[in-house]
C-alpha cells in the first residue's frame, strides 16, 4: 500500500492525500518521497489537471515530520562514502520539493506551471511544513490545538529539506530565527501572523480549490528577478547587524556544543549570499555535516527513538491494563500539589490529603494558580479550570481514599513518618490498591516493611517542579511485583511523562549520578579552583547548571542532610569529607541556597542571582596555579558517567536507554551527547578507560575505571552495540 494517493475532480483539480499506513499521524519515509514525486509528475503531465492540492487523510493533522528512525539509519545505509551518500539523498529530497515549487514553469520566463496548494487540517511539523513551504499557497484549518513549526533543532538536527532556506527567504533571518533556532511551534492563527502560512480557514481543501481555479500567480519571490531578502542579506547594513547578533545569540545559548545550531546558522548565512538553488546545495551540505556528527545521531536516538520507546512501555511487565481511575496523594506540599495537578490535568480523580485542611486547600490552590496562568496566556479556559479543580478533593479524611487504585505518598523524607502514613492509608484502601512512595533517597525495600503487601509497594520519584520536569523514576523494591510496576508505568503514561524503571539501591539512579557532580564541584572549591572556572567549565560542556548553582537551587541544607545520612550508612568508607567541610561551613554561615537568597551565589532581595559570592574566595582562596579547562570538564563529566556505568554493573539500571534518557531529562546531562552511555560511545571505551586511569592517579579512586568499562575497552566495544535495547552487565 502507498502512503500517497491522488484523485482528480471534474473541475480539473487533483488532490493528493497523504495517509501513512498504520500510523495515527503522517510521517515521511523514503518510499513516501518516491510516491509523492511520481504523483507530482503525473499531475504536471496531465493536461486535464489545472492544479494540485496536497492534504492529509489524518483527522486533525497534516504530518508529524520525517521518520527519525530512518534519519538515524541514513548514515549507516549511505554506503562506503557516507557523506556523499547522505548528500545525494538530501539533494534528491530537494529535487522533489523544487519540482513542486517550480510546478512546470519555464525556467527562463517563469511562464506556465500549475498552482499547487497545501491544505493543512492541523499539526504540521518538520517535513510536514517543509512540503507546504514549497507549495504556492498554504491553507490551514482554524484548529487552535494544531502546532505548526520546525522542531528539528530540539533533537540535534535542523530543517534540511529546504525549510531553512525557504523560511529565511520568506520571513527574513530575524523573523525566522525563533522557528529555526528555538524550534518554536505556533497555532495556525499565530503561524499566519508570523507569515509562515497564508490563510486560516474553516475548510482548507475547499479554499485551496477556489484559489487554484482563480488562476493565481505562482512564482515564488526568490525566483523573481530583483528579489531582496526581508530584513536584508548579510552584505546589507541591516542584514549585517542581524547576522552578527545571531552568531552571538547562538553561541551564547548553545555554548558551542550543539553542532546543529552552528550548522544551521552557517547554512543561512552562506545561503543568503547566493541564488536559491545554490543555497539549497549549501543547506544540504551543512545538513550532511550534522548527520555525520555523532552528536546528532546520539540526540535523535535518546531524545526521540529511545524516549518514545520508554513512553510506549518498552520495559513494561506483561500485566493487564493498569490505567489509574483515582489517585490518592498524601502530602499537599510542593511535591504533592504538583502530583495532584498533573494527575487532574490528565483527567484522573485526585484525593489530596494533608494533616490540616488549610494545607490541603493550599495544595489544591496550586492547580488553581496554574490554570489561571494558562487562562492569562489563552492556553486554557474558565470551564477547563472548573473541570480540573472539580477532580481534586482536598481533605484531611483518610476515609476518602477507599476507592483509590493508586496512592502516591509525598510526605517528609523520614522512614518513621512514611511508615505511619503507609499504615493509615492501607487501613482504608482495598487489597488491589498500589502504594507508591515519592522519595529521592530512602530505600524502597526498607520502606516496604511498613506495608501489608510489599508486592504492591513501589517507589515513584518525581522531579521538582513536577509540572515542568518530564522524567519520573520508578523504583522496584526487592519484593515489588509486576502489577505494581505496570500500574506505575501506566500512571506515568497517563500524566504524559517519561518513565525509567530502576532497581532499589542508595540514591537509585538519578541522584546517584548527580550527587557526585555536585560533590566534585564543591571538592574543587576546597582545592582552590576558581569557582567561576568550575561553573563555566560545566556550562561549556553542555550542563544546564554548574554544580555550585545546582546545589543552591536544591538547597545547601538538603545537601548537609544527605551527607550526614550517607556518612552514617557508610561509616569509615565514606569518601566525601572534603566536600562536607565546605558544605557544612556554608550551612553554618546560614547560606542555604536560593531559598535563603544566599549560597554559593549572591542574590538580591527578589531572589535574582547576582554572581558568585565573594565570601567564598575569602574562606577558600584560589590557588596560584589553576587547572586547564578540559581537566575540570572531565572531572565533572566522569564523576557522573562512572556512576551510570556502576549503576549498570550493579543491576540498578537494566537498560542503557533508560540511563541515557533519564540523565538528559532528569538532571540535564549534556543533551548534545545523547546521555552518559552515548558519550562514552562517542569518545570510545579505550580512551575513556585511559582517561579514568589518569584521573585516578591525579585525583583518587572515585575515578577508578569500572570493570565493565575496562572489559569493553579491552575488546573495543561500544555500549549500544554490546547491549542494544536492553542491558545485562555480565
N, C-alpha and C positions, 0 to 999 in steps of 0.2 A: 504493500500500500504506500501511496505517496502522501507527503505532508501538504502538498500544494495541488489544488485543482482549479480549473478555470471554466467558466461558462460565459456565453455572450448573449445578451438580450436582443430583442427586436429593434432597439434603438442603436445597436452597434456598440454598446458599452460592455467591455469584457471585465468580469470580476474574478480576480484571483483570490481564493480563500486559503489562508494558512491555518492548518489544523493538525498539529503534531500528534501522531498516533500514540495513544497510551499515556499522554501527559495532560495534566489539568491546565497547564499554561504552555504556549508555544515556546520551543527552544530551537535554535538553528543548529543544524549539523551539516556535514559536507555534502551529503546526498540532497539535503534541502536546497542548498545553493545551486546544485546541478539542476534540480527540478524547476526552481524559480527561473533560472536562466533560460531553460527550454521554453517555458510558457511565455516569457517576455519575447523571445524570438518569434514564437508562433503568433502572438498578438500583433507585433510590429509588421510581420509579413502578410497578415490577413487584411486585405483591402476593406473588408466589411467592418472591421474594428475601428471605431473612431477614437477610442481612448480606453484606459485601463484603471480599474480600482483595485488596490491591494488592501485586503482586510483580513479579519480573523474569524475563525469558526468557534473560538472560545468565548463564552459569555463573560463580559466584563474585563477582558484583557486582549491586548494585541500580541505581545511577546515578552518573555522574561529575559531574553538575551541569548547569547551563544551557549551551547552545552559546554560548560567549563571542563567536563571530563575529557572532551575532545581537545580543547586547548592544552590541557595538561599533558596530553599524549602527542601533541603535534611535533614536538622536538624529537621524540623517540622514533616517530614514523617518517621523519623527513629524510632518511637515507644517510649515506656516508658523509654527505656535506650538509649537515642540518641547517646551517644558516641560509644557504642557498635554497634548500627545500622549503623552509619557512617563508622566505621572502617571496618565492614564486607562488606559494599557496595564498599568501596575503594579497598579492597582486591579482590573483585570479578572482578573489572576492571583490577587489576594487573594480575589476573589469565588469562584473555583473551589475554592480551599483552604478557604474558610469554609463552602462548601456541603458539603464532605467532613466538616468538623468538626461542623457542626450536623446533618447527616445526616437531615433531615426532621423534626427535633424541633419541637414547638410553641414559638414564640418567647417566649410568656409563661409557660408552665408547665414547659417543658423535658421534657414528656412525649413518648412515641413515639420515632421515629427508629430507624435501623438501625445496628448496630455495624459499624464499618469498621476493619480491621486492616491494618498494613503488615507484610509478610514479607520480610525482607532476607536474601538469600543471601550477601551480602558487602558490599563497599565501598559506602558511601552518603555522597555529598558534595554540598554546596550544596543545590540544589533537590531532590536525591536524599535529603536529610534533612528539608528543609522540608515536603515532602509527607507523610512519615511523622509529623512533629510535629503535623500537622493531623489525623492519624488518631487513633482512640481507644485503640489499644494498638500497640506496636512490638515485633515479634519478630525477632530476628537469629540467623542461623546461628552456631554456635560455630566461627568461622573466624578463627584468630589473625592471618592475613595481611590481613584486611579492615581498612579505615580508615573511621571514621565521624566526620564533623565538618562544619564550615562554614568552608572556607578562603578565602572571598571577599576578606577583608581583604588577603590576600597579593598580589592583582592589582589593588588600588586601588578596590574596591567593598566593600559589606558585605551580609549576608543580607537581601535586600529583598523576599522573598516570604513574609513572616510569620515567618521563622526568628528574627529578632532579638526580636520581641515575644513569641513563644511560648516561646523558650528562657528568657528572663528571667522570665517568669511561672511557668515550670515549676521553675526552679532557684533563682531569685533572682539579683540583679545580680552579686554577688560570685562565686558558683559558675559563672555563665555567662561571666564575663569572659575566662578563658583561651581558651574556644572561639570567642568572638566577636572579641576584640581581638587575639589572637595566632594565630587560625586553627588551634588545637591539634587534632590528629587522634588518635583513640583506637581501639584494637581493640575488638571487641564487649564483652568482659568489662569493660574499663576504662570503656567508654561506659555500661554498666549500673551500675557502681559510682558513676559521676558523676550518674546519674539521667537521662541523655539518652534511653536506650531502656529498655524494660520487662523483656524476657526474652531470655535467650540459650539457645537450644535446638538439638537436633540437626536437627530438621525444622521450620523456621519456618512453612511453609504448613499442615502438619498441626496444629501448636499453635495457629495463628491460627483454623483452622476449629473446633477444640474450644472455644476461647474464645468464638467467635461463637455457637455452639449452646448455650452455658451461660446465655444471656440476661443478659449483663452490664449494669451501669450504664455509661452512656457520656458523661454530661455532664462537660465539662472543668471543672476547679476554677474557672477565671476566668469561667465562665458561671454559676456558682452564686452565690446571694446570700451576702454576708458574706465573699467571697474576700479573703484577705490575702496579699500578696506575700511569699514566703520571704525572710528576712533584713531585711524592712522596706522600705517605699516611701520616697521622698525626704523626706517630711514626718514619717516615724517617726524617733525618735532614733538607732536603729541604722542605718537606711537612710540617713539624712543623712550619717553618717560614711563610709559606703560610697561614696556618690556624690562626696563631697569628695575622698576618696582616689583614686577612679577618674579624676577630672579631672586631678589632679596626675600620676598614673601615665601617662595617655595623653599629656599634653603633655611629660612627661619623656622618654618613649620616642620620640615622633614629632617632637619639636622644633617642633610646629605646622605641619609642611609636608605632612602626609598628610591630605587633606580627608576621606577615608572614615572614619578613626578618630574625628575630631571629630564628623562627622555621625552616626555610629553611637551615640556617647555621648549626643548630643542627642536622638536618637530614643528611646533607652532611658529617659532622664531624663523627657522630656516625656510619653512614652507611659505611664510608671508613674503619672502623676497623673490619668489619665482612664480611662473604661471601655474595654474591649478593642477594640471596633470603631472607636472614635475613635483608639486607639493605632495600629491598622493604617493609618489615613489619615496619621497623623503619620510613621510609618515610610516610607510611600510618598512623602511629600513630601521627606523627607530623602534617600531613595534617588534620587529625581528630581534633587535638588540635586547629588548626587555624579555622576550620569550627565551632567549639564550641565557639570560641571567638566572642562576639557581634560586635567587630570592623570589622571583615571580612564580616559579613552579611550586616552591615551598609554601608561599602565601595562598595560592589557589588551592593546593592540597589541604592545608589546615583550615583556612577560613571559609572554604566553600565545600569541598568534597567531604572531608572528614567531619566538619561541623554538621553538615546536613545528614550524614550517616548516623551520627550520635543522636541527633534530634529525632530521627526516624526510628530509633530503638535498635541500633546495631548490636548492642550488648544487653538487650532486654531478655530476661529469662522466659522460658516457654510457660507462660501462665495466662489464665483468662484475662479479658479486658478488665482493667482496674480504674477506670475513669472515676474521678472523685466527684461525689454528689454534694457533700457537705464537709467542710473542713473546720476543725476547732483550732484556734490559735491561742495559746496560753502565754500571756505576757503581752501587754499593749505598748511597750516601749518602741523605740525607733525601728527595731528589727521586726517585732510582732506587727506593728502598724503597717510596715511595708509589705509583709507577707499577706496581711488581710487585704491590702489594696490590690496587689497583683492577682490575688485569688478572685476577688469580686469583679475586677476588670475582665476576667476570663469567664464570668457568668457562674461562678461557684458560690453557693451559700456559705457564709462565714459566721461562726460564733467566736467572738473576740472576748477573751476572759482576762480580767485583771483583779487584783485584790480589792481595789477600790473602784466604785462606779465612775468617779471623776477621772481616774486614769484610763479606764476602758473607753470613756467618751472622748478623751483626748486622743486616744489611738484611732478611733473612728474619724475624728476630725482631720486626720492626716489625709484620708481619702477625699474628704470634702474640699480641703485646700488644693489637692492635686487636680480635682475636677474643675475647680474654679479657675485654676491656671489654664487648663485646657479650653475652657469656655472663653477666657480672655483672648486666647490665641486662635479662636474659632475652630478648635480641634474637637470640641465636644459641645453638647447642648445641655440645657437645664433638665430636659427629660432624661437624658443619659445619666446625668448626675444623680437624679432622684432614683433611677433604676439601680445604679451601682450601690448607692448608700442603702437602698432597701434590702440588699443582700447581706448586709453586715448587722449582726445582732451583738451590740456591745453590752456586756453584762458581767456580774460577779458570780453568777449562779452556775456552778459546775453541772447541775442537772440539765442545763440547756445543751450539753454535749451528747446526750443519749443517742441521737440519730446520726452522729458524725461517723463517717467511714475512714477519716484520716485526722489525726491530731498532729499539729506541729507545735511543739513546746519551745518557747523562746524566752525563758526566764534567766535569771542571773547565773553566771558561769560558776556554779558550785554544785558538787556532787550531791550534797545533802539536800539542798533546795530542789534540785531536779528530781531526786528520788521521792521527795514528799509530793511534788506535783504529779509524778507518774502514778502514784498510788491513788491520789484523789481523782484523777481522770479515769483510771481503769475501774474505779468503783461504780461508775455510771455508764461507761461505754459498753457496747456489745462485744461479743467474743471475736468478731471478724474485723474490728477496728484496728487499723495500723497506727502505731505510736512512733512518731519521728521527733527526735530531739535536734534542735538547731544549736550546734556547738562548733567552735573552731579549734578547740584543743583537747577537750575531755574525751577519754577513750570510750567508745560506744559499748564495748563488751562490758566494761565496768558499770556504765550507766544502766545497761540492760538488766543488771541483777535486781533492780527495783521493780522490774516488770513481771506480771504474772504469766507472760508468754514471750520469752526472748526472741522466738522466731518471727514475731510480729513487731519487733523493735528495731529501729534503723536510725541512722544519722542523716540529717539533711542540712548541709552547711550553706546558707545563703551568704552572699557578699553584700556589703553595705555601700551605697543605698540600694535596697532591694529592687526598686522600680527601674533603676538605671543599669545595674550590673547584670550581665547576661548569663554568667556561669552559676550553676548550682552543683555542689559537690555532694554526692550521695555516698554514705559510708556504711559498709556492711560490718556488723559485729560478728563474732565467732559463730553465733547461733542464728543470725538473721536468715530468714527463709526467702525463697524465690518470690512468694506473693508480696512480701514487704518491698522487695527491690522493684518488682513490676509496678506496685502502687506508687512508689516514689517517682519512678521514671514517667509513668503516665501523668502524674500530677505536674511534673516539670514541663512535660509537653503541653499540657492544658494551659499553663501560665506563660507559654511561649518563651521558654528559656532553654539553655543548652546544658544538658547533664553530663557529668562524668561519674563513673562508679569506681570507688576505690575500697580497698580493704582496710580494716582498723589498724592504726598504729599512731604513735605520738605525732601530733600535728597533721595527720592524714597526708595529703599531697601538697596542696597549695601553700599552707603555712610552713610545711616542712622545707619548701624551697625559698619562700620569700623571707623567712627569718634570717637565714644565712646571708642573704643580700643586704638586709639592714645591718646585721652584725658586722659584715665586712666593711661597710661604710663607716660605722662607729669605731671599729678597730683601727682604721686608718687615721681617724681624728686623733686617737690616742698616740699613734706613731708619729704625728706631726705632719701628716699630709694635709695640704691646704684644702679646707672644706669646699671651696669653690671648684678646685680641681676634681674632687670626688663627685660633686653634683653634676658638673658639666660633662665629665667623662661618661657618666651614666646616660645622660641625655644624648650625647653624641654617638652612642652605640645603640640608640633606639628605645631606651627605657623611658616611659612617660614621666616618671618622677625619680629624682635622685634618692638615695637611701635615707638621707637626713630629712628631706622634705616628707618622705613617706612615713617615717616614724613620727613626725609632727602631726601628720594627718590622722594616723591611727591612735595617737596619744602615747606619750612617754611613760605615764604611769601604768598603762596596759603592758608596755614592754617590760617594766620592772616586775609586774606581777607574773608574767610568763617566765621571765628569767629566774625568779625565785622558785616557781613551781618546777621548772626544768632542773634546776640545781638540786632541789630536794629529791627528785626522782632519780637523777644520775649519780649523785654523790661525788666521789673522787674523779669520776670520768668526765665531769662537767668541763667543757673546753673554753668557755667564754668569759673568764674572769676579767680580762682586759676590757671587754665590752661593758660589763657590769659597772666597772669603775666610772666610766663616762656617763652611762645611763643613770646610775644611782645618784651621781653628783648633780646631774641636771634635775632630777626629781627633788633632791634636797634644796635646790635653788627655786623650787616651785615653778619650774619651767616645764609644763606638762604638754606642750604642743599647741596646736591651733586652738583647742578648746579653751586654753587659758591665755590666748594671744601672746604666748611666749614659749619658745622652744629652741631648737637649733636655728630657727629663723626668728627675726623680729617682726612684729605685726603692729598695725595701728589699732585704734580703738574699735574700728569696724571689722577687724579680722583680716584686713588686706595684708598680704605678705610684703615686707619692705626689703628684705635681703637677709643674708646670714648674720646672726647675732655676733657682734664684735666681742662679747664677753667670752665666747668660746675660744678665741685666739689667745685671750689673756690667760686662761686656765691651761690650754693645750697649745702652746705656741708652735708655729710652723717650723719644720726642720729646715736647715740651711740647704740641704740637697733634696729636691723633690723628684718623685718617680716620673717616668715618662708616661704619656697618655695611654698607650696600649697596655702597659702593665696594670694600671689602675682599672682599665676596662676589663681586662682578662680576669682580674681578681673578682670583680663584681659579677661577671657573667659565669665564670666557672663555679663560683660559690652556689649559684642556683642550679646550673646544669648538672653538676656532680650529684646533687641531692636527687634530681629527677632520675638519674641513672641508678642510684642506690635504691630509690623507691621501686624501680622496675626489678632490680635484683631481689629485693625483699618481698616482692609479691604484693606490695601496696598498690602499684599500678599493674593492670593486667593487659593494657592495650596502649601502645605508644601514641595512637591517635588521641586518646584522652589526655595523655601527658602534654602533647603539643597544643591542642585546643584549650585545655584547661589553663595552661601557662599564659597564653595570649589573652584569653577572656577574663581569667581570674585576677592576675596582677600585672598584665600588660607587658609580659616578657617580649622584648624586641620583635614586634609583629613582622618586620621585614624578613626575619629569619625563618618564619614558619613554626617557631617553638624550639625548645631545647634539643629535642632529638633531630629535628630538621637542621638545626645549626651545626650539630656535631657531624651530620652527613655532609653539610656544605664544606666545613673545614677539614673533614676527613678524620677517621678514628686514629690513624697513626700520628698525625700532627697533634691531635687532642691529647693523646697519651704522653707524647713527648713534652708538650707544654705543661701538663699536670706534674710531670716529674720535675720540671724546672721550678714551678710554683711551690711544690712541696719542699724542695731543697731550700728555697728562699724564705718561705713564709709558714711552713708547718704542715702537719699531717692532714689537716682538713682538706687539702688539695690532692691527697693521695689518689692515684688512679684506681677506680673500682675494677674489680676482677673482670667484670663483663666488658668494660671498655678496653682493658688490656687484651683480652682474648680477641675482641673484634679488630683491634689494631694489628695484632699478630697475623690475623687472617685477611686483613684488608677489606673488612666487611662494612656495610652501611646498615643503619638501623631499619630503614624502610625496606631494604632487600632481605634482611635477616628475619624480621618479624612481620612484615607485610601489614595486614589489617588486624592482626592480633599479636599477643606477646606472651612468650614464656621465656624467662631469663636464661634458663638452662640451655 
